[in-house]
Amino acid sequence: MSPVFVQIRCRPGTTYRVAEAIALKEIHSELYSTSGDWDLLMKLYVPEGADIGHFINERLLDIPEIERSLTTLTFKAF
């Protein structure tokens, strides 16, 4: 499995609520609060053979306080 990084923008004042909802879903490997345009940065591993778009839409983006997300796929470089 390759790691996938998802940057998450939350509705104002809901970052802690979103982080708690993500933690309860137990889909992340790491979860960080960030400064700048995005509120949270999540590292996760999508199961082999799973459709990444469906996985993120069904497991993450059902949290209503999430306004937007940006997914970055990784590939082995070396």
Backbone as a printed PyTorch tensor [residue, N CA C, xyz], in Angstrom:
tensor([[[  0.8350,  -1.1890,   0.0000],
         [  0.0000,   0.0000,   0.0000],
         [  0.8760,   1.2480,   0.0000]],

        [[  0.4700,   2.2030,  -0.7580],
         [  1.1840,   3.4820,  -0.7910],
         [  0.4430,   4.4920,   0.0650]],

        [[  1.1920,   5.3810,   0.7240],
         [  0.5020,   6.4040,   1.5240],
         [ -0.1880,   7.4290,   0.6320]],

        [[ -1.3010,   7.9090,   1.1180],
         [ -2.0690,   8.9630,   0.4730],
         [ -2.1740,  10.0870,   1.4930]],

        [[ -1.9810,  11.3140,   1.0460],
         [ -2.0980,  12.4710,   1.9230],
         [ -3.3320,  13.2610,   1.5280]],

        [[ -4.1080,  13.6670,   2.5210],
         [ -5.3140,  14.4490,   2.2620],
         [ -5.2410,  15.7190,   3.1010]],

        [[ -5.2960,  16.8580,   2.4270],
         [ -5.3950,  18.1380,   3.1170],
         [ -6.8830,  18.4730,   3.2220]],

        [[ -7.2870,  18.9690,   4.3830],
         [ -8.6980,  19.1700,   4.6580],
         [ -8.9420,  20.6000,   5.1090]],

        [[ -9.9270,  21.2370,   4.4790],
         [-10.3780,  22.5610,   4.9110],
         [-11.7260,  22.3780,   5.6060]],

        [[-11.8200,  22.8890,   6.8320],
         [-13.0280,  22.7400,   7.6380],
         [-13.8140,  24.0490,   7.6710]],

        [[-15.0940,  23.9460,   7.9620],
         [-15.8740,  25.1570,   8.2010],
         [-15.2550,  25.8600,   9.4060]],

        [[-15.2730,  27.1920,   9.4170],
         [-14.6680,  27.9290,  10.5320],
         [-15.1930,  27.4480,  11.8910]],

        [[-14.2500,  27.2280,  12.7970],
         [-14.5860,  26.8250,  14.1600],
         [-14.8730,  25.3420,  14.3500]],

        [[-14.6660,  24.5300,  13.3310],
         [-15.0110,  23.1060,  13.4650],
         [-13.8160,  22.1630,  13.3360]],

        [[-12.6200,  22.6900,  13.2830],
         [-11.4400,  21.8430,  13.0440],
         [-11.3040,  20.7410,  14.0900]],

        [[-11.4800,  21.0720,  15.3630],
         [-11.3440,  20.0510,  16.4040],
         [-12.4310,  18.9890,  16.2730]],

        [[-13.6400,  19.3980,  15.9200],
         [-14.7360,  18.4600,  15.7220],
         [-14.4390,  17.5100,  14.5520]],

        [[-13.9120,  18.0610,  13.4660],
         [-13.5640,  17.2380,  12.3020],
         [-12.4420,  16.2720,  12.6630]],

        [[-11.4320,  16.7530,  13.3530],
         [-10.3150,  15.8810,  13.7530],
         [-10.8070,  14.7400,  14.6440]],

        [[-11.7100,  15.0350,  15.5480],
         [-12.2530,  13.9910,  16.4220],
         [-13.0660,  12.9760,  15.6150]],

        [[-13.8580,  13.4560,  14.6580],
         [-14.6480,  12.5480,  13.8210],
         [-13.7440,  11.6370,  12.9970]],

        [[-12.6500,  12.1910,  12.4830],
         [-11.6900,  11.3810,  11.7230],
         [-11.0510,  10.3370,  12.6270]],

        [[-10.6430,  10.7590,  13.8250],
         [-10.0100,   9.8290,  14.7660],
         [-10.9460,   8.6690,  15.1100]],

        [[-12.2290,   8.9570,  15.2750],
         [-13.1910,   7.9040,  15.6130],
         [-13.3990,   6.9150,  14.4700]],

        [[-13.1930,   7.3540,  13.2390],
         [-13.3330,   6.4670,  12.0890],
         [-12.1490,   5.5070,  11.9480]],

        [[-11.0090,   5.8620,  12.5640],
         [ -9.8040,   5.0310,  12.5450],
         [ -9.3610,   4.6840,  11.1200]],

        [[ -9.3710,   5.6850,  10.2390],
         [ -8.9210,   5.4540,   8.8620],
         [ -7.5580,   6.0710,   8.5890]],

        [[ -7.0530,   6.8560,   9.5260],
         [ -5.8090,   7.5850,   9.2990],
         [ -4.6140,   6.8650,   9.9240]],

        [[ -3.4640,   7.1500,   9.3570],
         [ -2.2050,   6.7100,   9.9380],
         [ -1.6580,   7.8250,  10.8270]],

        [[ -1.7490,   9.0580,  10.3040],
         [ -1.3090,  10.2450,  11.0420],
         [ -2.2760,  11.3760,  10.7260]],

        [[ -2.4720,  12.2770,  11.6910],
         [ -3.3680,  13.4130,  11.5010],
         [ -2.7590,  14.6210,  12.1990]],

        [[ -2.6200,  15.7100,  11.4540],
         [ -1.9810,  16.9170,  11.9730],
         [ -2.8600,  18.1320,  11.7400]],

        [[ -2.8070,  19.0680,  12.6610],
         [ -3.3740,  20.3910,  12.4640],
         [ -2.3110,  21.2100,  11.7480]],

        [[ -2.7170,  22.0150,  10.7620],
         [ -1.7540,  22.7910,   9.9890],
         [ -2.1760,  24.2540,   9.9230]],

        [[ -1.2290,  25.0970,   9.5610],
         [ -1.5410,  26.5110,   9.3590],
         [ -1.6040,  26.7680,   7.8600]],

        [[ -2.2380,  27.8490,   7.4780],
         [ -2.3190,  28.1900,   6.0630],
         [ -3.6990,  27.9440,   5.5050]],

        [[ -3.7430,  27.5820,   4.2270],
         [ -5.0180,  27.4040,   3.5340],
         [ -5.7840,  26.1610,   3.9680]],

        [[ -5.1040,  25.2000,   4.5370],
         [ -5.7250,  23.9410,   4.9440],
         [ -5.6460,  23.8070,   6.4540]],

        [[ -6.6420,  23.1750,   7.0570],
         [ -6.7130,  23.0510,   8.5170],
         [ -6.1000,  21.7660,   9.0510]],

        [[ -6.2370,  20.6820,   8.2900],
         [ -5.7380,  19.3880,   8.7300],
         [ -4.9730,  18.7080,   7.6020]],

        [[ -4.0110,  17.8980,   7.9780],
         [ -3.2770,  17.0620,   7.0340],
         [ -3.3500,  15.6330,   7.5530]],

        [[ -3.8650,  14.7530,   6.7170],
         [ -4.0480,  13.3630,   7.1170],
         [ -3.2430,  12.4550,   6.1960]],

        [[ -2.5580,  11.5120,   6.7940],
         [ -1.8670,  10.4640,   6.0410],
         [ -2.6540,   9.1840,   6.2680]],

        [[ -2.9540,   8.4780,   5.1760],
         [ -3.6600,   7.2150,   5.3140],
         [ -3.1700,   6.2380,   4.2640]],

        [[ -3.4940,   5.0090,   4.4700],
         [ -3.1640,   3.9500,   3.5240],
         [ -4.4770,   3.3610,   3.0300]],

        [[ -4.7090,   3.4720,   1.7390],
         [ -5.9170,   2.9080,   1.1380],
         [ -5.6350,   1.4370,   0.8480]],

        [[ -6.5580,   0.5500,   1.2190],
         [ -6.3210,  -0.8830,   0.9800],
         [ -6.0330,  -1.1920,  -0.4810]],

        [[ -5.1630,  -2.1610,  -0.7040],
         [ -4.7930,  -2.5840,  -2.0540],
         [ -6.0380,  -2.9410,  -2.8510]],

        [[ -6.1370,  -2.4110,  -4.0590],
         [ -7.2680,  -2.7120,  -4.9260],
         [ -8.4830,  -1.8220,  -4.7150]],

        [[ -8.4920,  -1.0370,  -3.6370],
         [ -9.6330,  -0.1510,  -3.3830],
         [ -9.5410,   1.0870,  -4.2660]],

        [[-10.6720,   1.5950,  -4.6810],
         [-10.7240,   2.8240,  -5.4520],
         [-10.5160,   3.9970,  -4.4960]],

        [[ -9.4730,   4.7650,  -4.7220],
         [ -9.1070,   5.8430,  -3.7910],
         [-10.2170,   6.8800,  -3.6910]],

        [[-10.7910,   7.2700,  -4.8210],
         [-11.8590,   8.2590,  -4.8110],
         [-13.0590,   7.8110,  -3.9990]],

        [[-13.5000,   6.5780,  -4.2360],
         [-14.6300,   6.0510,  -3.4680],
         [-14.2850,   5.9500,  -1.9870]],

        [[-13.0840,   5.4730,  -1.6860],
         [-12.6740,   5.3070,  -0.2920],
         [-12.7500,   6.6350,   0.4470]],

        [[-12.1900,   7.6840,  -0.1430],
         [-12.1820,   8.9960,   0.5110],
         [-13.5830,   9.5830,   0.5770]],

        [[-14.3400,   9.4880,  -0.5100],
         [-15.7030,  10.0150,  -0.4920],
         [-16.5830,   9.3240,   0.5380]],

        [[-16.4770,   8.0200,   0.6450],
         [-17.3600,   7.2540,   1.5290],
         [-16.8910,   7.2250,   2.9790]],

        [[-15.5840,   7.3120,   3.2090],
         [-15.0590,   7.1670,   4.5630],
         [-14.6780,   8.4810,   5.2250]],

        [[-14.4500,   9.5270,   4.4300],
         [-13.9820,  10.8000,   4.9930],
         [-14.9510,  11.9400,   4.7220]],

        [[-15.3510,  12.1000,   3.4790],
         [-16.0880,  13.2890,   3.0920],
         [-17.5600,  13.2630,   3.4780]],

        [[-17.9540,  12.2640,   4.2690],
         [-19.3060,  12.2670,   4.8290],
         [-19.3670,  13.0880,   6.1190]],

        [[-18.2270,  13.6300,   6.5470],
         [-18.1980,  14.5120,   7.7190],
         [-18.6870,  15.8840,   7.2510]],

        [[-19.8280,  16.3520,   7.7500],
         [-20.4600,  17.5480,   7.1770],
         [-19.6580,  18.8380,   7.3220]],

        [[-18.7690,  18.9310,   8.2990],
         [-18.0090,  20.1650,   8.5090],
         [-16.8180,  20.3190,   7.5750]],

        [[-16.5480,  19.3100,   6.7490],
         [-15.4610,  19.4090,   5.7770],
         [-15.9610,  20.1980,   4.5750]],

        [[-15.2740,  21.3020,   4.2840],
         [-15.6560,  22.1310,   3.1330],
         [-14.9940,  21.6740,   1.8480]],

        [[-13.7370,  21.2400,   1.9620],
         [-12.9620,  20.9190,   0.7570],
         [-11.8030,  20.0070,   1.1530]],

        [[-11.3360,  19.2320,   0.1930],
         [-10.1650,  18.3920,   0.4370],
         [ -9.2800,  18.3740,  -0.8040]],

        [[ -8.0260,  18.0690,  -0.5740],
         [ -7.0530,  17.9390,  -1.6570],
         [ -6.2650,  16.6600,  -1.3960]],

        [[ -6.3540,  15.7150,  -2.3120],
         [ -5.7030,  14.4220,  -2.1420],
         [ -4.4360,  14.3630,  -2.9720]],

        [[ -3.3530,  13.9200,  -2.3450],
         [ -2.0760,  13.7420,  -3.0280],
         [ -1.6980,  12.2730,  -2.9610]],

        [[ -1.5360,  11.6670,  -4.1270],
         [ -1.1070,  10.2670,  -4.2000],
         [  0.4080,  10.2190,  -4.1940]],

        [[  0.9670,   9.1560,  -3.6750],
         [  2.4230,   9.0130,  -3.6470],
         [  2.8330,   7.7960,  -4.4720]],

        [[  4.0450,   7.8710,  -4.9720],
         [  4.6160,   6.7950,  -5.7770],
         [  6.0500,   6.5760,  -5.3240]],

        [[  6.4730,   5.3440,  -5.3320],
         [  7.8410,   5.0240,  -4.9220],
         [  8.8180,   5.6740,  -5.8990]],

        [[  9.7120,   6.5070,  -5.3580],
         [ 10.6590,   7.2580,  -6.2020],
         [ 12.0140,   6.5620,  -6.2920]],

        [[ 12.3750,   5.7930,  -5.3030],
         [ 13.7060,   5.1760,  -5.2780],
         [ 13.6040,   3.7160,  -4.9610]]])
